[in-house]
Amino acid sequence: MCQLLTCPYKLDMIFAACHALHIKPRRGMAKTNHYGARVSQRGIREATVELAQQHGIPHGDKLVLGRKQILAVLEALDRERKELIRAMDKGGVIVVECGGALVTAYDFDSFNRY
């Protein structure tokens, strides 16, 4: 049985867990000396490597993050940012789901017992 959570800290924990599932970097991978030397020589930042791991297209053992992939990711981020700004302008939104079905949705400020 699904029920709306009544504690704000529980909502924060759920939001954090969902955010963690959305971004899946491979931070725990071992790094060879060769990798460290080449990344340093070529001026490639660790954050750029993580972006390639997240958004790159696999080609054998390689992950390719080219201009087309970067533009596609930037366009998706622009769309997501636009929707987030709309949600922020409304003061936030609460969506209730149960058993894989959307039950209802309402503005964050319209119902004080969340």
ZIKAHU-V569446 format. One record per helix or strand of 3 or more residues. SS is the DSSP state (H for helix, E for strand). FROM is the first residue (numbers start at 1). TO is the last residue. If there is no record, write none. Layout:
ss:SS from:FROM to:TO
ss:SS from:FROM to:TO
//
This chain:
ss:H from:8 to:22
ss:H from:33 to:42
ss:H from:46 to:55
ss:E from:57 to:59
ss:E from:62 to:64
ss:H from:67 to:89
ss:E from:93 to:98
ss:E from:101 to:107
ss:H from:108 to:110
//
